[in-house]
Amino acid sequence: WGAVKRDFWMIVFTNIGSFFVVFFSLLLFVIPGVCLGIVIALVPMVRVQERIGFFASVRRSAKLVSGSWWFTLGLLFLVAIIVGMMGSVLALPSAGVTFLAVLHSIDASNYLFKGLFIITGMLQQLTSIFSTVIFIAIGFHYFSQAEKKEGHGLLRKVEGIGQGRDGGRE
């Protein structure tokens, strides 16, 4: 909870800044806006992990995405499709209840009708939880790209060669 409180406003302002950058770039030119949007996708993760400013995070994200822009686009597209399909599955009961209510002209004061709409409303709210799948994918992609470009985890393993499990005292 302490980490969430510490990073909350930074993430909120990062997302607002990212939105405006992508929005205005999309208004000016669609294709560069999409390209910039893919680069901006890693910015919140970079800010949280590396504790750098917004524009430094954009440069760092561009560096991480360079050479794998198409992979990043494909990953985000695929994850968005998966999340959309999962959300659609939870939206189907709501559509069915609405269809039946309209088809049969069910009275809105009917308790069964109200109960079904409450249940389907709660199911639809669960779809917001699925957005975390996108953030998890972005997090894995960030760490994968950072390792691929810089190999920090590999460097730590190499530095630990020859040291025993008890910190080097064998």
DRENMI-24227 format. One record per residue (C-alpha): x negated, y negated, z negated; residue number from 0; residue in three letters. Coordinates in nm, 2 decimals, always signed. Layout:
% DRENMI-24227
<site east="X" north="Y" up="Z" seq="NUM" type="ala"/>
...
% end
This chain:
% DRENMI-24227
<site east="+0.00" north="+0.00" up="+0.00" seq="0" type="trp"/>
<site east="-0.29" north="-0.23" up="-0.07" seq="1" type="gly"/>
<site east="-0.42" north="-0.19" up="+0.28" seq="2" type="ala"/>
<site east="-0.08" north="-0.25" up="+0.43" seq="3" type="val"/>
<site east="-0.04" north="-0.57" up="+0.22" seq="4" type="lys"/>
<site east="-0.39" north="-0.68" up="+0.32" seq="5" type="arg"/>
<site east="-0.34" north="-0.63" up="+0.69" seq="6" type="asp"/>
<site east="+0.03" north="-0.71" up="+0.73" seq="7" type="phe"/>
<site east="+0.00" north="-1.07" up="+0.84" seq="8" type="trp"/>
<site east="-0.30" north="-1.01" up="+1.05" seq="9" type="met"/>
<site east="-0.12" north="-0.75" up="+1.25" seq="10" type="ile"/>
<site east="+0.20" north="-0.96" up="+1.28" seq="11" type="val"/>
<site east="+0.00" north="-1.26" up="+1.42" seq="12" type="phe"/>
<site east="-0.21" north="-1.03" up="+1.64" seq="13" type="thr"/>
<site east="+0.11" north="-0.88" up="+1.79" seq="14" type="asn"/>
<site east="+0.26" north="-1.23" up="+1.84" seq="15" type="ile"/>
<site east="-0.06" north="-1.35" up="+2.01" seq="16" type="gly"/>
<site east="-0.08" north="-1.03" up="+2.22" seq="17" type="ser"/>
<site east="+0.28" north="-1.08" up="+2.32" seq="18" type="phe"/>
<site east="+0.22" north="-1.44" up="+2.44" seq="19" type="phe"/>
<site east="-0.10" north="-1.35" up="+2.62" seq="20" type="val"/>
<site east="+0.07" north="-1.07" up="+2.81" seq="21" type="val"/>
<site east="+0.40" north="-1.26" up="+2.86" seq="22" type="phe"/>
<site east="+0.23" north="-1.57" up="+3.02" seq="23" type="phe"/>
<site east="+0.00" north="-1.36" up="+3.23" seq="24" type="ser"/>
<site east="+0.30" north="-1.17" up="+3.36" seq="25" type="leu"/>
<site east="+0.48" north="-1.49" up="+3.44" seq="26" type="leu"/>
<site east="+0.18" north="-1.62" up="+3.64" seq="27" type="leu"/>
<site east="+0.09" north="-1.29" up="+3.81" seq="28" type="phe"/>
<site east="+0.25" north="-0.95" up="+3.76" seq="29" type="val"/>
<site east="-0.04" north="-0.72" up="+3.85" seq="30" type="ile"/>
<site east="-0.30" north="-0.90" up="+3.63" seq="31" type="pro"/>
<site east="-0.04" north="-0.92" up="+3.35" seq="32" type="gly"/>
<site east="+0.00" north="-0.54" up="+3.36" seq="33" type="val"/>
<site east="-0.38" north="-0.50" up="+3.37" seq="34" type="cys"/>
<site east="-0.42" north="-0.73" up="+3.07" seq="35" type="leu"/>
<site east="-0.13" north="-0.56" up="+2.89" seq="36" type="gly"/>
<site east="-0.32" north="-0.23" up="+2.90" seq="37" type="ile"/>
<site east="-0.63" north="-0.39" up="+2.76" seq="38" type="val"/>
<site east="-0.43" north="-0.57" up="+2.49" seq="39" type="ile"/>
<site east="-0.28" north="-0.24" up="+2.37" seq="40" type="ala"/>
<site east="-0.60" north="-0.16" up="+2.17" seq="41" type="leu"/>
<site east="-0.63" north="-0.51" up="+2.01" seq="42" type="val"/>
<site east="-0.44" north="-0.44" up="+1.69" seq="43" type="pro"/>
<site east="-0.64" north="-0.12" up="+1.63" seq="44" type="met"/>
<site east="-0.97" north="-0.31" up="+1.70" seq="45" type="val"/>
<site east="-0.87" north="-0.59" up="+1.46" seq="46" type="arg"/>
<site east="-0.79" north="-0.35" up="+1.17" seq="47" type="val"/>
<site east="-1.09" north="-0.12" up="+1.22" seq="48" type="gln"/>
<site east="-1.36" north="-0.37" up="+1.30" seq="49" type="glu"/>
<site east="-1.23" north="-0.68" up="+1.11" seq="50" type="arg"/>
<site east="-1.30" north="-0.93" up="+1.40" seq="51" type="ile"/>
<site east="-1.10" north="-1.22" up="+1.53" seq="52" type="gly"/>
<site east="-0.83" north="-1.21" up="+1.79" seq="53" type="phe"/>
<site east="-1.03" north="-1.31" up="+2.10" seq="54" type="phe"/>
<site east="-1.33" north="-1.10" up="+1.99" seq="55" type="ala"/>
<site east="-1.08" north="-0.81" up="+1.96" seq="56" type="ser"/>
<site east="-0.96" north="-0.88" up="+2.32" seq="57" type="val"/>
<site east="-1.32" north="-0.87" up="+2.44" seq="58" type="arg"/>
<site east="-1.40" north="-0.55" up="+2.24" seq="59" type="arg"/>
<site east="-1.08" north="-0.39" up="+2.37" seq="60" type="ser"/>
<site east="-1.17" north="-0.47" up="+2.73" seq="61" type="ala"/>
<site east="-1.51" north="-0.32" up="+2.67" seq="62" type="lys"/>
<site east="-1.36" north="+0.00" up="+2.53" seq="63" type="leu"/>
<site east="-1.10" north="+0.03" up="+2.81" seq="64" type="val"/>
<site east="-1.35" north="-0.05" up="+3.09" seq="65" type="ser"/>
<site east="-1.41" north="+0.26" up="+3.29" seq="66" type="gly"/>
<site east="-1.10" north="+0.43" up="+3.16" seq="67" type="ser"/>
<site east="-0.83" north="+0.18" up="+3.25" seq="68" type="trp"/>
<site east="-0.63" north="+0.43" up="+3.45" seq="69" type="trp"/>
<site east="-0.66" north="+0.69" up="+3.18" seq="70" type="phe"/>
<site east="-0.53" north="+0.44" up="+2.92" seq="71" type="thr"/>
<site east="-0.24" north="+0.34" up="+3.15" seq="72" type="leu"/>
<site east="-0.15" north="+0.71" up="+3.20" seq="73" type="gly"/>
<site east="-0.18" north="+0.78" up="+2.83" seq="74" type="leu"/>
<site east="+0.05" north="+0.49" up="+2.74" seq="75" type="leu"/>
<site east="+0.29" north="+0.57" up="+3.02" seq="76" type="phe"/>
<site east="+0.31" north="+0.94" up="+2.92" seq="77" type="leu"/>
<site east="+0.36" north="+0.86" up="+2.55" seq="78" type="val"/>
<site east="+0.62" north="+0.61" up="+2.63" seq="79" type="ala"/>
<site east="+0.81" north="+0.87" up="+2.84" seq="80" type="ile"/>
<site east="+0.79" north="+1.12" up="+2.55" seq="81" type="ile"/>
<site east="+0.91" north="+0.87" up="+2.30" seq="82" type="val"/>
<site east="+1.19" north="+0.76" up="+2.53" seq="83" type="gly"/>
<site east="+1.30" north="+1.12" up="+2.58" seq="84" type="met"/>
<site east="+1.30" north="+1.18" up="+2.21" seq="85" type="met"/>
<site east="+1.50" north="+0.87" up="+2.15" seq="86" type="gly"/>
<site east="+1.75" north="+0.97" up="+2.42" seq="87" type="ser"/>
<site east="+1.81" north="+1.30" up="+2.25" seq="88" type="val"/>
<site east="+1.91" north="+1.12" up="+1.94" seq="89" type="leu"/>
<site east="+2.12" north="+0.88" up="+2.13" seq="90" type="ala"/>
<site east="+2.32" north="+1.15" up="+2.30" seq="91" type="leu"/>
<site east="+2.55" north="+1.22" up="+2.00" seq="92" type="pro"/>
<site east="+2.63" north="+0.85" up="+1.98" seq="93" type="ser"/>
<site east="+2.72" north="+0.84" up="+2.35" seq="94" type="ala"/>
<site east="+2.93" north="+1.15" up="+2.31" seq="95" type="gly"/>
<site east="+3.12" north="+1.01" up="+2.01" seq="96" type="val"/>
<site east="+3.18" north="+0.68" up="+2.19" seq="97" type="thr"/>
<site east="+3.30" north="+0.86" up="+2.50" seq="98" type="phe"/>
<site east="+3.54" north="+1.07" up="+2.30" seq="99" type="leu"/>
<site east="+3.67" north="+0.77" up="+2.11" seq="100" type="ala"/>
<site east="+3.74" north="+0.58" up="+2.43" seq="101" type="val"/>
<site east="+3.88" north="+0.88" up="+2.61" seq="102" type="leu"/>
<site east="+4.12" north="+0.97" up="+2.34" seq="103" type="his"/>
<site east="+4.19" north="+0.61" up="+2.23" seq="104" type="ser"/>
<site east="+4.10" north="+0.69" up="+1.87" seq="105" type="ile"/>
<site east="+4.22" north="+0.44" up="+1.61" seq="106" type="asp"/>
<site east="+3.92" north="+0.25" up="+1.46" seq="107" type="ala"/>
<site east="+4.06" north="+0.29" up="+1.11" seq="108" type="ser"/>
<site east="+4.03" north="+0.67" up="+1.14" seq="109" type="asn"/>
<site east="+3.79" north="+0.79" up="+0.87" seq="110" type="tyr"/>
<site east="+3.65" north="+1.07" up="+1.08" seq="111" type="leu"/>
<site east="+3.58" north="+0.82" up="+1.36" seq="112" type="phe"/>
<site east="+3.41" north="+0.59" up="+1.11" seq="113" type="lys"/>
<site east="+3.20" north="+0.87" up="+0.96" seq="114" type="gly"/>
<site east="+3.09" north="+0.99" up="+1.31" seq="115" type="leu"/>
<site east="+2.98" north="+0.64" up="+1.40" seq="116" type="phe"/>
<site east="+2.79" north="+0.60" up="+1.07" seq="117" type="ile"/>
<site east="+2.61" north="+0.93" up="+1.13" seq="118" type="ile"/>
<site east="+2.53" north="+0.85" up="+1.50" seq="119" type="thr"/>
<site east="+2.41" north="+0.50" up="+1.39" seq="120" type="gly"/>
<site east="+2.17" north="+0.66" up="+1.15" seq="121" type="met"/>
<site east="+2.05" north="+0.89" up="+1.42" seq="122" type="leu"/>
<site east="+1.98" north="+0.59" up="+1.64" seq="123" type="gln"/>
<site east="+1.79" north="+0.42" up="+1.37" seq="124" type="gln"/>
<site east="+1.56" north="+0.73" up="+1.35" seq="125" type="leu"/>
<site east="+1.45" north="+0.65" up="+1.70" seq="126" type="thr"/>
<site east="+1.26" north="+0.35" up="+1.57" seq="127" type="ser"/>
<site east="+1.04" north="+0.60" up="+1.38" seq="128" type="ile"/>
<site east="+0.93" north="+0.75" up="+1.71" seq="129" type="phe"/>
<site east="+0.75" north="+0.43" up="+1.80" seq="130" type="ser"/>
<site east="+0.48" north="+0.54" up="+1.55" seq="131" type="thr"/>
<site east="+0.39" north="+0.81" up="+1.80" seq="132" type="val"/>
<site east="+0.27" north="+0.53" up="+2.04" seq="133" type="ile"/>
<site east="+0.06" north="+0.37" up="+1.76" seq="134" type="phe"/>
<site east="-0.09" north="+0.71" up="+1.67" seq="135" type="ile"/>
<site east="-0.18" north="+0.77" up="+2.04" seq="136" type="ala"/>
<site east="-0.34" north="+0.42" up="+2.06" seq="137" type="ile"/>
<site east="-0.54" north="+0.50" up="+1.74" seq="138" type="gly"/>
<site east="-0.67" north="+0.83" up="+1.87" seq="139" type="phe"/>
<site east="-0.75" north="+0.66" up="+2.20" seq="140" type="his"/>
<site east="-0.94" north="+0.38" up="+2.02" seq="141" type="tyr"/>
<site east="-1.15" north="+0.63" up="+1.82" seq="142" type="phe"/>
<site east="-1.21" north="+0.84" up="+2.13" seq="143" type="ser"/>
<site east="-1.33" north="+0.55" up="+2.34" seq="144" type="gln"/>
<site east="-1.55" north="+0.41" up="+2.06" seq="145" type="ala"/>
<site east="-1.71" north="+0.75" up="+2.02" seq="146" type="glu"/>
<site east="-1.75" north="+0.79" up="+2.39" seq="147" type="lys"/>
<site east="-1.91" north="+0.44" up="+2.44" seq="148" type="lys"/>
<site east="-2.12" north="+0.42" up="+2.12" seq="149" type="glu"/>
<site east="-2.14" north="+0.76" up="+1.96" seq="150" type="gly"/>
<site east="-2.13" north="+0.64" up="+1.60" seq="151" type="his"/>
<site east="-1.99" north="+0.97" up="+1.47" seq="152" type="gly"/>
<site east="-2.26" north="+1.16" up="+1.66" seq="153" type="leu"/>
<site east="-2.53" north="+0.93" up="+1.53" seq="154" type="leu"/>
<site east="-2.42" north="+1.00" up="+1.17" seq="155" type="arg"/>
<site east="-2.44" north="+1.38" up="+1.24" seq="156" type="lys"/>
<site east="-2.78" north="+1.35" up="+1.39" seq="157" type="val"/>
<site east="-2.90" north="+1.14" up="+1.09" seq="158" type="glu"/>
<site east="-2.77" north="+1.41" up="+0.86" seq="159" type="gly"/>
<site east="-2.97" north="+1.69" up="+1.02" seq="160" type="ile"/>
<site east="-3.20" north="+1.85" up="+0.77" seq="161" type="gly"/>
<site east="-3.01" north="+1.73" up="+0.47" seq="162" type="gln"/>
<site east="-2.85" north="+1.99" up="+0.25" seq="163" type="gly"/>
<site east="-2.49" north="+1.97" up="+0.13" seq="164" type="arg"/>
<site east="-2.61" north="+1.81" up="-0.20" seq="165" type="asp"/>
<site east="-2.75" north="+1.49" up="-0.03" seq="166" type="gly"/>
<site east="-3.09" north="+1.62" up="+0.09" seq="167" type="gly"/>
<site east="-3.20" north="+1.79" up="-0.23" seq="168" type="arg"/>
<site east="-3.26" north="+2.15" up="-0.12" seq="169" type="glu"/>
% end
